[in-house]
């Protein structure tokens, strides 16, 4: 090697040119809490159990979503509707226990496609971080959309008192 080659001056200049070229490019960083990242329209996030127009649960515990799940992340237990619970459950059979293990879920959307009642869908919300495994097993209260009719009744009672 010559003396000039041993100084590695040309390699240092090439590295500096690469560094300076990145200064003028658009930065890929998204400052999350202040700026929300736009998601694709086909993004599949957290699962949600849907209600019908009258506020009743749509899920009839048929088990098709659990059968369609390739990761076997969904477990459910069926129960029969009792007399007087017509305003809570749409059909005579309902899911007494419904759990999704998000650690196993691969967000494929097959559960959404298998459901004949449109009771489950994948929202545009992504799973939050957690420190223990139990926090990633979502039960029925975590997945079910709040009942807008019962909330309206609660507000009317609160205003009346």
Buried (B, 14 or more C-beta within 10 A) or exposed (E): EEEEEEEEEEEEEEEEEEEEEEEEEEEEEEEEEEEEEEEEEEEBEBBBBBBEEEBBBBBBBBBBBBEBBEBEBBBBEBEEBEEEEEEBBBBEBBBEEBBBBBEBBEBBBBBBEBBEBEBBBBEEEEBEEEEEEEBBBBEBEBBBEEBEBEEEEEEEEEEEE
